[in-house]
Amino acid sequence: MPDRKGKPENFGNQPSKELTDQLSFRVTKEMKEEVKAKDDPPEFCRQAIQKALNEDREK
């Protein structure tokens, strides 16, 4: 049976950075449905958060 949590090395992240921590927050039902409709919802969220952090850093 496969590991349901997945392995960080199987994600599209940099090899030197392990995905060990979790983050949770509340969203609207519509937002959740849109994100769940993506091909890879976790990666979509990671990229969106990273993009926002990068933009915030540039200010």
C-alpha positions in Angstrom: 0.0 0.0 0.0 1.5 3.4 -0.9 2.3 6.0 1.7 -0.7 8.3 1.7 1.3 11.2 3.0 3.7 11.0 0.1 7.4 11.5 0.0 8.9 15.0 -0.3 11.3 13.8 -2.9 8.3 13.1 -5.2 7.1 16.7 -5.1 8.4 19.4 -7.5 10.4 21.1 -4.8 14.1 21.8 -4.6 16.0 18.7 -3.5 17.7 20.5 -0.7 14.4 21.6 0.9 12.3 18.9 2.5 8.6 19.5 2.9 8.3 18.7 6.6 6.0 21.3 8.0 2.2 21.8 7.5 0.2 24.9 7.3 -3.6 25.2 7.5 -5.9 28.1 7.2 -9.6 28.8 6.5 -10.9 29.6 3.0 -14.3 30.1 1.5 -16.1 27.0 0.0 -15.7 28.5 -3.5 -11.9 28.9 -3.0 -11.6 25.3 -1.8 -13.5 24.0 -4.8 -11.4 26.0 -7.2 -8.1 24.8 -5.6 -9.3 21.2 -5.5 -10.1 21.3 -9.2 -6.4 22.0 -10.0 -4.2 19.1 -11.3 -2.0 19.3 -8.3 -3.7 21.3 -5.5 -0.8 21.1 -2.9 1.8 22.3 -5.5 -0.6 25.0 -6.7 -0.9 26.3 -3.1 2.9 26.1 -2.5 3.6 28.1 -5.7 0.9 30.7 -4.9 2.2 31.2 -1.4 5.8 31.4 -2.6 4.8 34.0 -5.3 3.1 36.2 -2.7 6.1 35.9 -0.3 8.5 36.9 -3.2 6.3 39.9 -4.1 6.1 41.0 -0.5 9.9 40.8 -0.1 10.3 43.1 -3.1 8.4 45.9 -1.5 
